[in-house]
Amino acid sequence: MNNSVEYARAAMQAGASAFVLKNSPSTVLLQAIRDALRGVPYVAPEIEQAMNEIFMRDPKAVNRPQHLTDRQREVLQMLAEGRTLREIADTLQISYRTVRFHKVRIMEELGITKNAELVQYAMKHGFVNPS
């Protein structure tokens, strides 16, 4: 309801799964619900941009939202399933370098530095079922 970056930051730190503005289109609300169900935080684009600008000025000022694209989610799921970068590239019909780029961007976005942490994140957030 409120388009204050501070409200959004506080809500997300308090455990909110999503932050959507009252005047957001229904497509934004649906995307927020989908992301929340998958365990991926969602922040309305208008707020996310402002949060990112603040983050760029002072990385400690705002917890950066963890928003992944659909392609990044696919790559994350396949990585967590134990597939190699080459297998993912073949399955998605993209280049090996593109898969590697997606993996690096995912890890940067999530603040993850190790492959094991990436798998743990994927399992914790429902990208794969633990066996």
C-alpha positions in Angstrom: 0.0 0.0 0.0 2.8 2.4 0.8 5.5 3.0 -1.8 8.2 3.8 0.7 11.4 1.9 0.3 11.8 1.9 4.1 8.4 0.2 4.5 9.3 -2.4 1.9 12.7 -3.1 3.5 11.1 -3.4 6.9 8.4 -5.7 5.6 10.9 -8.0 3.9 13.2 -8.1 6.9 10.2 -9.0 9.1 9.7 -12.0 6.9 7.2 -10.9 4.2 7.3 -13.0 1.1 6.3 -10.1 -1.2 5.7 -6.4 -1.3 3.2 -5.1 -3.8 1.8 -1.7 -4.2 -1.9 -1.1 -3.9 -2.1 0.3 -7.4 0.0 -2.5 -9.0 -1.6 -4.2 -12.0 -3.0 -7.7 -11.5 -0.1 -9.2 -13.4 2.3 -7.9 -10.7 0.2 -9.4 -8.0 0.1 -12.8 -9.7 3.8 -12.8 -10.2 4.3 -11.9 -6.5 2.1 -14.8 -5.5 3.9 -17.2 -7.8 7.3 -16.1 -6.5 6.1 -16.3 -2.9 4.9 -19.9 -3.4 8.3 -20.8 -4.8 10.0 -19.2 -1.8 11.5 -16.4 -3.9 10.9 -12.9 -2.4 9.1 -10.4 -4.7 9.2 -6.6 -4.5 7.1 -4.4 -6.8 9.3 -3.1 -9.6 8.9 0.5 -8.6 10.2 -0.2 -5.1 12.8 -2.7 -6.3 14.4 0.0 -8.5 14.6 2.4 -5.6 16.0 -0.3 -3.3 18.6 -1.2 -5.9 19.7 2.5 -6.2 20.1 2.7 -2.5 21.9 -0.6 -2.4 24.4 0.7 -5.1 25.1 3.8 -2.9 25.4 1.8 0.3 25.2 -2.0 0.2 24.5 -2.2 3.9 21.5 0.1 3.8 19.1 -2.3 2.2 18.9 -6.1 2.0 18.8 -6.6 -1.7 15.8 -8.5 -2.9 16.5 -12.0 -4.2 14.6 -12.0 -7.5 15.6 -14.5 -10.2 14.4 -14.6 -13.8 12.4 -17.7 -15.0 15.6 -18.8 -16.9 17.7 -18.5 -13.8 15.2 -20.5 -11.8 15.4 -23.3 -14.5 19.2 -23.3 -14.3 19.1 -23.3 -10.5 16.7 -26.2 -10.4 18.9 -28.3 -12.8 22.1 -27.4 -10.9 20.5 -28.5 -7.7 19.4 -31.8 -9.4 23.1 -32.4 -10.0 23.2 -31.7 -13.8 26.4 -30.5 -15.3 26.6 -27.1 -17.1 26.9 -29.0 -20.4 23.8 -31.1 -19.7 21.8 -27.9 -18.8 23.0 -26.2 -22.0 21.9 -29.2 -24.1 18.5 -29.5 -22.3 17.7 -25.8 -22.6 19.3 -25.5 -26.1 21.6 -22.6 -25.0 25.3 -22.3 -25.0 27.5 -23.6 -22.2 28.8 -20.0 -21.7 25.2 -18.8 -21.2 24.5 -21.4 -18.6 27.8 -20.5 -16.8 26.7 -16.8 -17.0 23.3 -17.6 -15.4 25.0 -19.6 -12.6 27.3 -16.7 -11.8 24.4 -14.2 -11.8 22.3 -16.4 -9.6 25.1 -16.8 -7.1 25.7 -13.0 -7.1 22.0 -12.2 -6.7 21.7 -14.7 -3.8 25.0 -13.8 -2.2 26.2 -17.4 -2.5 29.8 -18.3 -3.1 29.8 -22.1 -3.0 28.0 -24.7 -5.1 26.9 -26.6 -2.0 25.2 -23.4 -0.7 23.5 -23.0 -4.1 22.0 -26.5 -3.7 21.0 -25.9 -0.1 19.2 -22.7 -1.2 17.4 -24.5 -4.0 16.3 -27.3 -1.6 15.2 -24.8 1.1 13.2 -22.8 -1.4 11.4 -25.7 -3.1 13.3 -25.8 -6.4 14.0 -29.5 -5.9 12.6 -32.1 -3.5 15.1 -33.6 -1.1 15.6 -37.3 -1.8 
